[in-house]
Amino acid sequence: MVERTLVSSGTPFERVAGYSRAIRVGNVVHVAGTTATDSDGNVLAKGNPEEQCRIIFSRIEKALIEAGASLSDVVRTRTYATRAKDCDLIMRVHGEFFNKIKPAATLVVVHELVNPEMLLEIEVEAVIQ
């Protein structure tokens, strides 16, 4: 049986919804949809998609490290944005983090997220070499 390692951010939402910030199964790490929120669910960098994106990638990087991976192991990113006008800014920040790594990437504009102040949500998959 392949070992499952769960990574928690410690937010109350994980317990309520029954999910993990990240899960490692073998050499694959899946990081759940991540937003720019603090541990109480308050949205950070309101109105600023670039800063929200940086906060999200920092949180994702922390989860990857806890699971034994790093940003350089990321093979797939999925970004859900609520405003099409923010896509260029979001892509630029994505490039800051992944320009040399070049994972497969998806950017989708959605009607809304759980909280209207959340401008984007990002999930990643990593394969540890």
DSSP file (Angstrom, degrees, kcal/mol; ACC not computed):
  #  RESIDUE AA STRUCTURE BP1 BP2  ACC     N-H-->O    O-->H-N    N-H-->O    O-->H-N    TCO  KAPPA ALPHA  PHI   PSI    X-CA   Y-CA   Z-CA
    1    1 A M              0   0    0      0, 0.0     2,-0.3     0, 0.0     0, 0.0   0.000 360.0 360.0 360.0 137.5    0.0    0.0    0.0
    2    2 A V        -     0   0    0      1,-0.1     2,-0.1    23,-0.0     0, 0.0  -0.618 360.0-115.7 -80.0 133.6    1.3    3.5   -0.9
    3    3 A E        -     0   0    0     -2,-0.3    23,-1.3     1,-0.0     2,-0.5  -0.444  22.4-148.5 -70.7 139.0    1.7    5.8    2.1
    4    4 A R  E     -A   25   0A   0     21,-0.2     2,-0.5    -2,-0.1    21,-0.2  -0.947   9.3-166.0-108.7 125.9   -0.5    8.9    2.2
    5    5 A T  E     -A   24   0A   0     19,-2.8    19,-2.9    -2,-0.5     2,-0.4  -0.960   7.6-154.8-113.3 122.8    0.9   12.0    3.9
    6    6 A L  E     -A   23   0A   0     -2,-0.5     2,-0.5    17,-0.2    17,-0.2  -0.799   2.7-159.7 -99.6 137.7   -1.5   14.7    4.8
    7    7 A V  E     -A   22   0A   0     15,-2.9    15,-1.8    -2,-0.4    14,-1.2  -0.971  10.2-164.9-116.3 127.5   -0.4   18.4    5.1
    8    8 A S        -     0   0    0     -2,-0.5    12,-0.1    12,-0.2    15,-0.0  -0.870  23.4-158.8-113.3 145.0   -2.7   20.7    7.1
    9    9 A S        -     0   0    0     -2,-0.4    -1,-0.1     2,-0.1    11,-0.0   0.549  46.0-121.5 -91.6 -10.2   -2.6   24.5    7.2
   10   10 A G        +     0   0    0      1,-0.3    -2,-0.0     2,-0.0    29,-0.0   0.502  61.9 144.2  86.0   3.9   -4.4   24.4   10.5
   11   11 A T    >>  -     0   0    0      1,-0.1     3,-1.0     4,-0.0     4,-0.7  -0.449  59.1-124.5 -75.6 151.2   -7.5   26.4    9.4
   12   12 A P  H 3> S+     0   0    0      0, 0.0     4,-2.1     0, 0.0     3,-0.2   0.766 105.7  71.4 -64.6 -22.9  -10.9   25.5   10.8
   13   13 A F  H 3> S+     0   0    0      1,-0.2     4,-2.8     2,-0.2     5,-0.3   0.832  90.4  58.9 -64.4 -32.1  -12.2   25.1    7.3
   14   14 A E  H <>>S+     0   0    0     -3,-1.0     5,-1.5     1,-0.2     4,-1.4   0.915 108.5  44.2 -63.2 -41.9  -10.1   21.9    6.8
   15   15 A R  H  <5S+     0   0    0     -4,-0.7    -2,-0.2    -3,-0.2    -1,-0.2   0.920 116.2  46.5 -68.6 -42.6  -11.9   20.2    9.7
   16   16 A V  H  <5S+     0   0    0     -4,-2.1    -2,-0.2     1,-0.2    -1,-0.2   0.931 122.0  34.7 -65.5 -46.6  -15.3   21.4    8.7
   17   17 A A  H  <5S-     0   0    0     -4,-2.8    -1,-0.2    -5,-0.2    -2,-0.2   0.594 105.4-125.1 -88.6 -11.3  -15.0   20.5    5.0
   18   18 A G  T  <5 +     0   0    0     -4,-1.4     2,-0.3    -5,-0.3    -3,-0.2   0.949  64.4 121.2  69.7  49.9  -12.9   17.3    5.5
   19   19 A Y      < -     0   0    0     -5,-1.5     2,-0.3    -6,-0.2    -1,-0.2  -0.884  53.7-127.9-136.4 170.3   -9.9   18.2    3.3
   20   20 A S        -     0   0    0     -2,-0.3    12,-0.3     1,-0.1   -12,-0.2  -0.893  20.5-127.6-116.7 148.6   -6.2   18.7    3.5
   21   21 A R  S    S-     0   0    0    -14,-1.2    11,-2.6    -2,-0.3     2,-0.3   0.909  96.4  -6.5 -56.8 -42.1   -4.1   21.6    2.3
   22   22 A A  E     -AB   7  31A   0    -15,-1.8   -15,-2.9     9,-0.3     2,-0.4  -0.982  63.1-156.8-150.4 158.9   -2.0   19.0    0.5
   23   23 A I  E     -AB   6  30A   0      7,-2.1     7,-2.6    -2,-0.3     2,-0.5  -0.996   6.0-155.9-140.1 134.6   -1.7   15.3    0.2
   24   24 A R  E     +AB   5  29A   0    -19,-2.9   -19,-2.8    -2,-0.4     2,-0.5  -0.948  11.3 178.9-111.1 127.3    1.3   13.2   -0.9
   25   25 A V  E >   -AB   4  28A   0      3,-2.6     3,-1.9    -2,-0.5     2,-0.3  -0.966  68.3 -44.9-125.7 111.9    0.8    9.8   -2.3
   26   26 A G  T 3  S-     0   0    0    -23,-1.3   -21,-0.1    -2,-0.5    -2,-0.0  -0.519 124.2 -23.6  63.9-125.1    4.1    8.1   -3.3
   27   27 A N  T 3  S+     0   0    0     -2,-0.3   101,-3.4    -3,-0.1     2,-0.4   0.205 119.5  95.2-103.4  16.3    6.1   10.7   -5.1
   28   28 A V  E <   -BC  25 127A   0     -3,-1.9    -3,-2.6    99,-0.2     2,-0.5  -0.904  53.2-166.4-110.9 134.4    3.0   12.8   -6.2
   29   29 A V  E     -BC  24 126A   0     97,-2.9    97,-2.9    -2,-0.4     2,-0.5  -0.979   2.3-165.6-121.3 128.6    1.8   15.8   -4.2
   30   30 A H  E     -BC  23 125A   0     -7,-2.6    -7,-2.1    -2,-0.5     2,-0.5  -0.961   6.5-159.2-110.7 124.5   -1.6   17.4   -4.8
   31   31 A V  E     -BC  22 124A   0     93,-3.1    93,-1.1    -2,-0.5    -9,-0.3  -0.923  20.4-126.8-106.4 125.3   -2.1   20.9   -3.3
   32   32 A A  E     -     0   0A   0    -11,-2.6    92,-0.1    -2,-0.5    90,-0.1  -0.096  46.6 -65.0 -63.4 163.2   -5.8   21.9   -2.8
   33   33 A G  E     -     0   0A   0     90,-0.1     2,-0.4    88,-0.1    90,-0.2  -0.291  62.2-159.2 -50.2 127.7   -7.2   25.1   -4.1
   34   34 A T  E     - C   0 122A   0     88,-2.6    88,-2.2    -3,-0.1     2,-0.2  -0.939  12.2-174.4-123.0 135.4   -5.5   27.9   -2.3
   35   35 A T        -     0   0    0     -2,-0.4     2,-1.7    86,-0.2    86,-0.1  -0.744  40.6 -96.3-121.6 170.9   -6.6   31.4   -1.7
   36   36 A A  S    S+     0   0    0     84,-0.4     8,-3.5    -2,-0.2     2,-0.3  -0.581  76.0 127.8 -88.9  74.9   -5.0   34.5   -0.2
   37   37 A T  B     -F   43   0B   0     -2,-1.7     6,-0.2     6,-0.3     2,-0.1  -0.909  54.9-123.4-128.4 156.4   -6.6   34.2    3.2
   38   38 A D    >   -     0   0    0      4,-2.3     3,-2.0    -2,-0.3     6,-0.0  -0.268  47.9 -84.3 -86.6-176.9   -5.3   34.2    6.8
   39   39 A S  T 3  S+     0   0    0      1,-0.3    -1,-0.1     2,-0.1   -30,-0.0   0.669 130.5  52.5 -66.8 -15.8   -5.9   31.3    9.2
   40   40 A D  T 3  S-     0   0    0    -29,-0.1    -1,-0.3     2,-0.1   -29,-0.0   0.399 121.8-104.3 -97.4   1.8   -9.3   32.8   10.2
   41   41 A G    <   +     0   0    0     -3,-2.0     2,-0.3     1,-0.3    -2,-0.1   0.517  69.9 148.2  89.6   5.4  -10.5   33.0    6.6
   42   42 A N        -     0   0    0      1,-0.1    -4,-2.3    -5,-0.0    -1,-0.3  -0.592  51.3-116.8 -75.5 133.3  -10.0   36.8    6.2
   43   43 A V  B     -F   37   0B   0     -2,-0.3     3,-0.3    -6,-0.2    -6,-0.3  -0.510  28.4-149.5 -73.9 133.3   -9.0   37.7    2.6
   44   44 A L  S    S+     0   0    0     -8,-3.5     4,-0.2    -2,-0.2     3,-0.1  -0.665  71.6  17.5 -99.1 157.0   -5.6   39.3    2.3
   45   45 A A  S >  S-     0   0    0     -2,-0.2     3,-2.2     1,-0.2     7,-0.3   0.896  84.5-153.1  51.8  48.6   -4.5   41.9   -0.3
   46   46 A K  T 3  S+     0   0    0     -3,-0.3    -1,-0.2     1,-0.3    72,-0.1  -0.254  73.5   8.4 -55.7 132.1   -8.1   42.8   -1.1
   47   47 A G  T 3  S+     0   0    0     70,-0.5    -1,-0.3    -3,-0.1    -2,-0.1   0.428 104.4 105.0  79.7  -0.7   -8.5   44.1   -4.7
   48   48 A N    <>  +     0   0    0     -3,-2.2     4,-2.4    -4,-0.2     5,-0.2  -0.839  42.3 179.9-118.3  93.6   -4.9   43.3   -5.6
   49   49 A P  H  > S+     0   0    0      0, 0.0     4,-2.2     0, 0.0    -1,-0.2   0.844  81.9  54.5 -64.3 -33.9   -4.7   40.2   -7.8
   50   50 A E  H  > S+     0   0    0      2,-0.2     4,-2.2     1,-0.2     5,-0.1   0.947 112.1  42.3 -64.5 -47.8   -0.9   40.3   -8.1
   51   51 A E  H  > S+     0   0    0      2,-0.2     4,-2.5     1,-0.2     5,-0.2   0.892 112.9  53.2 -68.4 -38.5   -0.3   40.3   -4.3
   52   52 A Q  H  X S+     0   0    0     -4,-2.4     4,-2.5    -7,-0.3    -1,-0.2   0.924 109.0  51.0 -59.6 -42.0   -3.0   37.7   -3.8
   53   53 A C  H  X S+     0   0    0     -4,-2.2     4,-2.6     2,-0.2    -2,-0.2   0.917 110.2  48.2 -62.1 -44.5   -1.2   35.5   -6.4
   54   54 A R  H  X S+     0   0    0     -4,-2.2     4,-2.0     2,-0.2    -1,-0.2   0.909 111.8  49.8 -62.8 -42.2    2.1   35.9   -4.6
   55   55 A I  H  X S+     0   0    0     -4,-2.5     4,-2.2     2,-0.2    -2,-0.2   0.924 111.4  49.9 -61.2 -44.3    0.6   35.1   -1.2
   56   56 A I  H  X S+     0   0    0     -4,-2.5     4,-2.7     1,-0.2    -2,-0.2   0.938 110.3  48.2 -62.1 -48.3   -1.0   32.0   -2.7
   57   57 A F  H  X S+     0   0    0     -4,-2.6     4,-2.5     1,-0.2    -1,-0.2   0.849 110.5  52.8 -64.7 -31.9    2.2   30.7   -4.3
   58   58 A S  H  X S+     0   0    0     -4,-2.0     4,-2.0     2,-0.2    -1,-0.2   0.909 111.1  46.3 -66.5 -41.3    4.0   31.3   -1.0
   59   59 A R  H  X S+     0   0    0     -4,-2.2     4,-2.0     2,-0.2    -2,-0.2   0.895 113.2  49.7 -66.3 -39.9    1.4   29.2    0.8
   60   60 A I  H  X S+     0   0    0     -4,-2.7     4,-2.7     2,-0.2    -2,-0.2   0.920 109.1  51.9 -64.2 -43.7    1.6   26.5   -1.9
   61   61 A E  H  X S+     0   0    0     -4,-2.5     4,-2.5     1,-0.2    -2,-0.2   0.909 108.2  51.5 -60.1 -42.2    5.4   26.5   -1.6
   62   62 A K  H  X S+     0   0    0     -4,-2.0     4,-2.2     2,-0.2    -1,-0.2   0.912 111.1  47.6 -60.5 -43.4    5.1   26.0    2.2
   63   63 A A  H  X S+     0   0    0     -4,-2.0     4,-1.4     2,-0.2    -2,-0.2   0.907 111.2  51.1 -65.1 -41.9    2.7   23.1    1.7
   64   64 A L  H  <>S+     0   0    0     -4,-2.7     5,-3.3     1,-0.2     4,-0.3   0.929 109.8  49.4 -60.8 -45.4    5.0   21.5   -0.9
   65   65 A I  H ><5S+     0   0    0     -4,-2.5     3,-1.6     1,-0.2    -1,-0.2   0.916 108.7  52.6 -60.7 -43.5    8.0   21.7    1.4
   66   66 A E  H 3<5S+     0   0    0     -4,-2.2    -1,-0.2     1,-0.3    -2,-0.2   0.806 109.6  50.3 -62.7 -28.0    6.0   20.2    4.2
   67   67 A A  T 3<5S-     0   0    0     -4,-1.4    -1,-0.3    -3,-0.3    -2,-0.2   0.419 126.3-101.5 -89.2   0.6    5.2   17.3    1.9
   68   68 A G  T < 5S+     0   0    0     -3,-1.6    -3,-0.2    -4,-0.3     2,-0.2   0.679  89.9  99.0  89.7  18.1    8.8   16.8    0.9
   69   69 A A      < -     0   0    0     -5,-3.3    -1,-0.3    -6,-0.2     2,-0.3  -0.570  53.7-148.9-122.7-174.1    8.6   18.7   -2.5
   70   70 A S    >   -     0   0    0     -2,-0.2     3,-1.8    -3,-0.1     4,-0.3  -0.923  39.0 -92.1-148.7 173.1    9.4   22.1   -3.9
   71   71 A L  G >  S+     0   0    0     -2,-0.3     3,-1.7     1,-0.3    -1,-0.0   0.834 121.2  65.3 -59.0 -31.5    8.1   24.5   -6.5
   72   72 A S  G 3  S+     0   0    0      1,-0.3    -1,-0.3    54,-0.0    26,-0.0   0.669  96.0  58.2 -67.9 -14.1   10.6   23.0   -8.9
   73   73 A D  G <  S+     0   0    0     -3,-1.8    54,-2.5    53,-0.1    -1,-0.3   0.514  78.4 118.3 -88.6  -6.8    8.6   19.7   -8.7
   74   74 A V  E <   +D  126   0A   0     -3,-1.7    52,-0.3    -4,-0.3     3,-0.1  -0.421  30.1 168.6 -68.1 129.2    5.4   21.3   -9.9
   75   75 A V  E     +     0   0A   0     50,-2.7    29,-2.2     1,-0.3     2,-0.3   0.510  64.8  30.9-113.6 -12.5    4.1   19.8  -13.1
   76   76 A R  E     -De 125 104A   0     49,-1.6    49,-2.2    27,-0.2     2,-0.4  -0.982  56.0-175.1-151.9 133.3    0.6   21.3  -13.2
   77   77 A T  E     -De 124 105A   0     27,-2.4    29,-1.9    -2,-0.3     2,-0.4  -0.979   4.6-167.7-125.3 145.6   -1.0   24.5  -12.1
   78   78 A R  E     -De 123 106A   0     45,-2.6    45,-2.3    -2,-0.4     2,-0.5  -0.987   7.7-171.1-131.5 123.1   -4.7   25.4  -12.3
   79   79 A T  E     -De 122 107A   0     27,-2.8    29,-3.0    -2,-0.4     2,-0.6  -0.954   8.8-164.5-119.7 131.8   -5.8   29.0  -11.6
   80   80 A Y  E     -De 121 108A   0     41,-3.0    41,-1.9    -2,-0.5     2,-0.3  -0.964  14.9-175.0-115.1 114.3   -9.4   30.2  -11.3
   81   81 A A  E     -De 120 109A   0     27,-3.0    29,-3.1    -2,-0.6    39,-0.2  -0.831  23.4-153.1-111.4 148.0   -9.7   33.9  -11.6
   82   82 A T  S    S+     0   0    0     37,-2.3     2,-0.4    -2,-0.3    38,-0.1   0.581  82.6  50.5 -95.6 -10.9  -12.9   36.0  -11.1
   83   83 A R    >   -     0   0    0     36,-0.5     3,-1.8     1,-0.1     4,-0.3  -0.968  62.6-155.5-134.0 120.0  -12.0   38.9  -13.4
   84   84 A A  G >  S+     0   0    0     -2,-0.4     3,-1.6     1,-0.3     4,-0.3   0.828  95.1  66.5 -58.7 -31.9  -10.7   38.5  -16.9
   85   85 A K  G 3  S+     0   0    0      1,-0.3     4,-0.3     2,-0.1    -1,-0.3   0.689  96.9  55.9 -65.3 -16.8   -9.0   41.9  -16.7
   86   86 A D  G <> S+     0   0    0     -3,-1.8     4,-2.6     1,-0.2    -1,-0.3   0.549  79.5  93.5 -89.8  -8.3   -6.6   40.4  -14.1
   87   87 A C  H <> S+     0   0    0     -3,-1.6     4,-2.8    -4,-0.3     5,-0.2   0.867  82.8  50.8 -59.7 -41.8   -5.4   37.5  -16.2
   88   88 A D  H  > S+     0   0    0     -4,-0.3     4,-2.0    -3,-0.2    -1,-0.2   0.922 113.2  46.5 -61.1 -43.1   -2.3   39.3  -17.6
   89   89 A L  H  > S+     0   0    0     -4,-0.3     4,-2.0     2,-0.2    -2,-0.2   0.917 113.4  48.6 -64.1 -43.7   -1.2   40.3  -14.1
   90   90 A I  H  X S+     0   0    0     -4,-2.6     4,-2.6     1,-0.2    -2,-0.2   0.908 110.2  51.4 -63.5 -42.7   -1.8   36.8  -12.8
   91   91 A M  H  X S+     0   0    0     -4,-2.8     4,-2.3    -5,-0.2    -1,-0.2   0.879 107.6  53.5 -64.1 -36.7    0.2   35.3  -15.7
   92   92 A R  H  X S+     0   0    0     -4,-2.0     4,-1.7     2,-0.2    -1,-0.2   0.930 110.8  45.3 -63.7 -44.1    3.1   37.6  -15.0
   93   93 A V  H  X S+     0   0    0     -4,-2.0     4,-1.5     2,-0.2    -2,-0.2   0.919 110.4  54.4 -66.0 -41.5    3.3   36.5  -11.4
   94   94 A H  H  X S+     0   0    0     -4,-2.6     4,-2.5     1,-0.2     3,-0.3   0.919 107.6  51.8 -54.5 -43.9    2.9   32.9  -12.4
   95   95 A G  H  X S+     0   0    0     -4,-2.3     4,-1.9     1,-0.2    -1,-0.2   0.835 102.0  59.4 -63.5 -34.2    5.9   33.5  -14.7
   96   96 A E  H  < S+     0   0    0     -4,-1.7    -1,-0.2     1,-0.2    -2,-0.2   0.892 116.6  33.4 -59.7 -39.0    7.9   34.9  -11.8
   97   97 A F  H  < S+     0   0    0     -4,-1.5    -2,-0.2    -3,-0.3    -1,-0.2   0.807 133.8  25.0 -86.5 -31.8    7.5   31.6   -9.9
   98   98 A F  H  X S+     0   0    0     -4,-2.5     4,-3.1    -5,-0.2    -3,-0.2   0.255  77.0 114.6-124.2  12.2    7.6   29.2  -12.8
   99   99 A N  T  < S+     0   0    0     -4,-1.9    -1,-0.1     1,-0.2    -3,-0.1   0.865  92.7  33.6 -55.9 -39.3    9.4   30.7  -15.8
  100  100 A K  T  4 S+     0   0    0     -5,-0.2    -1,-0.2    -4,-0.1    -2,-0.1   0.730 121.1  49.3 -87.4 -23.5   12.2   28.1  -15.6
  101  101 A I  T  4 S-     0   0    0     -4,-0.1    -2,-0.2     2,-0.0    -1,-0.1   0.889  81.0-168.0 -83.6 -42.5   10.0   25.2  -14.4
  102  102 A K     <  -     0   0    0     -4,-3.1    -3,-0.1     1,-0.1     3,-0.1   0.929   9.6-173.7  53.8  59.7    7.3   25.6  -17.1
  103  103 A P        -     0   0    0      0, 0.0   -27,-0.2     0, 0.0     2,-0.2  -0.335  40.1 -86.9 -71.4 162.7    4.5   23.4  -15.7
  104  104 A A  E     -e   76   0A   0    -29,-2.2   -27,-2.4    -2,-0.0     2,-0.4  -0.550  59.7-163.2 -63.2 135.3    1.4   22.7  -17.7
  105  105 A A  E     -e   77   0A   0     -2,-0.2     2,-0.4   -29,-0.2   -27,-0.2  -0.975  21.9-169.5-136.2 141.5   -0.9   25.5  -16.7
  106  106 A T  E     -e   78   0A   0    -29,-1.9   -27,-2.8    -2,-0.4     2,-0.4  -0.991   1.6-173.0-126.4 135.8   -4.5   26.4  -16.9
  107  107 A L  E     +e   79   0A   0     -2,-0.4     2,-0.4   -29,-0.2   -27,-0.2  -0.979  12.4 178.2-129.3 117.8   -6.1   29.8  -16.2
  108  108 A V  E     -e   80   0A   0    -29,-3.0   -27,-3.0    -2,-0.4     2,-0.6  -0.947  25.1-136.6-123.5 138.3   -9.9   29.9  -16.2
  109  109 A V  E     -e   81   0A   0     -2,-0.4     2,-0.3   -29,-0.2   -27,-0.2  -0.847  29.1-172.1 -93.3 126.3  -12.2   32.8  -15.5
  110  110 A V        -     0   0    0    -29,-3.1     3,-0.1    -2,-0.6   -26,-0.1  -0.752  34.0-115.4-115.9 162.5  -15.0   31.8  -13.2
  111  111 A H  S    S-     0   0    0     -2,-0.3     2,-0.3     1,-0.2    -1,-0.1   0.933  85.6 -30.7 -63.6 -47.4  -18.2   33.6  -12.2
  112  112 A E        -     0   0    0    -31,-0.0    -1,-0.2    -3,-0.0     2,-0.2  -0.988  50.3-131.4-164.9 163.4  -17.2   33.8   -8.5
  113  113 A L        -     0   0    0      5,-0.3     5,-0.0    -2,-0.3   -32,-0.0  -0.524  51.9 -81.7-109.1-177.1  -15.4   32.1   -5.6
  114  114 A V  S    S+     0   0    0     -2,-0.2     3,-0.0     1,-0.2    -1,-0.0   0.854 122.7  33.6 -57.2 -38.3  -16.6   31.3   -2.1
  115  115 A N  S >  S-     0   0    0      1,-0.1     3,-2.0     3,-0.0    -2,-0.2  -0.983  78.7-139.9-120.5 127.4  -15.8   34.9   -1.0
  116  116 A P  T 3  S+     0   0    0      0, 0.0    -1,-0.1     0, 0.0    -2,-0.1   0.691 101.7  63.2 -62.8 -17.4  -16.2   37.7   -3.5
  117  117 A E  T 3  S+     0   0    0    -71,-0.1     2,-0.7     2,-0.0   -70,-0.5   0.641  81.6  93.1 -80.5 -14.0  -13.0   39.4   -2.2
  118  118 A M    <   -     0   0    0     -3,-2.0    -5,-0.3     1,-0.2     3,-0.1  -0.717  55.1-176.1 -77.9 117.4  -11.0   36.3   -3.3
  119  119 A L        +     0   0    0     -2,-0.7   -37,-2.3     1,-0.2   -36,-0.5   0.688  63.3   7.5 -90.7 -20.1   -9.8   37.2   -6.8
  120  120 A L  E     - D   0  81A   0    -39,-0.2   -84,-0.4   -38,-0.1     2,-0.4  -0.994  52.6-157.4-158.0 159.1   -8.2   33.9   -7.6
  121  121 A E  E     - D   0  80A   0    -41,-1.9   -41,-3.0    -2,-0.3     2,-0.4  -0.996  16.9-165.6-138.5 137.2   -7.7   30.3   -6.4
  122  122 A I  E     -CD  34  79A   0    -88,-2.2   -88,-2.6    -2,-0.4     2,-0.3  -0.973   8.6-176.6-131.1 139.3   -4.8   28.1   -7.4
  123  123 A E  E     - D   0  78A   0    -45,-2.3   -45,-2.6    -2,-0.4     2,-0.3  -0.956  10.6-168.3-127.3 151.8   -4.1   24.4   -7.1
  124  124 A V  E     -CD  31  77A   0    -93,-1.1   -93,-3.1    -2,-0.3     2,-0.4  -0.938  14.8-150.5-137.0 160.2   -1.0   22.5   -8.1
  125  125 A E  E     -CD  30  76A   0    -49,-2.2   -50,-2.7    -2,-0.3   -49,-1.6  -0.991  17.8-170.1-126.8 139.6    0.3   19.0   -8.6
  126  126 A A  E     -CD  29  74A   0    -97,-2.9   -97,-2.9    -2,-0.4     2,-0.5  -0.959  14.3-155.2-130.3 148.1    3.9   18.1   -8.2
  127  127 A V  E     -C   28   0A   0    -54,-2.5     2,-0.5    -2,-0.4   -99,-0.2  -0.985  20.7-138.0-123.0 118.3    5.9   15.0   -8.9
  128  128 A I              0   0    0   -101,-3.4   -59,-0.1    -2,-0.5   -55,-0.0  -0.637 360.0 360.0 -80.8 125.1    9.0   14.5   -6.8
  129  129 A Q              0   0    0     -2,-0.5    -1,-0.1     0, 0.0   -60,-0.0   0.432 360.0 360.0 -83.1 360.0   12.0   13.3   -8.8
